[in-house]
Amino acid sequence: MSRPTVAEVYHYRRYVNGAMLDLLSDIKLCSEEVINKVILGCNHEQQHQVLFFTDLKYSWFKNPLYPVYSSNDNNHNAQVIEINDSQCEAWVEINSGVYDIGFDEKNERSKLDGFSFDNETPQHQQYIHDVSVSNYLVTNKEYLTFMEDDGYQRSELWLLDAWAELQNTNKKHAPLYWLKQDGQWFEYSLHGLLSLNLEQPVCHISAYEADAFARWKECRLPTEFEWEVFSHLTEKSSQQSFLEGEQFHPYVELFGAPIAKGNVWQWTSSAYSPYPGFKTAIGAIGEYNGKFMCNQLVLKGGSCVTSKNHYRDTHRNFFYPPDQWQFSGLRLAK
């Protein structure tokens, strides 16, 4: 298929910018509905920016030369917090009870704090049983131990659909960007092909892999509701403690990601479905989220390429269980 030239792309961009500035400068045309649509469009464009990096990384990984997006790999090691096995056992206890889940559109403070997508609403109550959620993301070191313990060969660890997926002869039994050369593991990144850093959070794993690892650890994935309560309670009780409990992926300085919530999206066991009382918007905007509420799982948190203002407890990302190409990892619950 033909593609526009670079000059044509910039010409189109200038046209769109000019038309939007004309619209926003005309007070007669700038109704609340128009402004809300513009805000939604800006936030949607930030989602596109995330996908630019995920797609770029995936495409370049297919190149045998393993191209480098940025040669500055100082943050590959500088941002990593080394943790020992005893620290990995740090758990946040959540007592059973009824908790508010989702973005509170009616709260005046929420309106001041900013934007939410429609799938984060309406806020509703959810009962949660006693649960412990790990304060740490699962690391490459832990995941490598799972692999060395024949994790990919043990059918008892895998869901039925996941096991069927594994039988595909083209399926690599490792996270997406891991490569083994001369007995040593490497990981492709936007800084090129680097030696696998064992202390970084494992990234680019599917929900099937995350679930199998959790079973291997005699744990499970948290539900999206448990994750949201965990994140809210931990930040509320001690922001500094929460930050010290996070590890980072090697693009933090490059993309300016915040250090809260973890720097990989985290799989949950929750099906991506509408909250009670959710109503699909009328018109084209109604296809934005509602049409995708089928056969996908929710991810929470954010990644090293997520826009800063998209890091919020209520944000719901969603992908199909076999997908690996998103910056996805996991934390455990029990």
LINFENLIN-V325790 format. One line per field, one symbol per residue. psi: psi as a letter, one per 30 degrees, with the letter a starting at -180 (. if undefined). A space follows every 10 residues. Layout:
psi: ???
This chain:
psi: klllleeeee eeeeeeeeee eeeffjfffi leeeeeeeee eeeeeeeeee feeeeeeeef ffkffilkek fjgefeeefk jkkleeefgk kkkkkkakkk klkjffkeee eefalllfff llklkkkklk lkkkfkkkle eeeeeeefgh effjfffkle eeeeeffkff jkillegkkk khgkklkklf gajlkkjffl kklhlleeee eeeeeeghal kllfeeeeee eeeeeeejee eeefgklklg geeefgklgl flgkkkklgk kjlklkfkkk lkaefffeee fgikgllkkl clafgkkegf jlefkjlklk efkfflikbl lll.
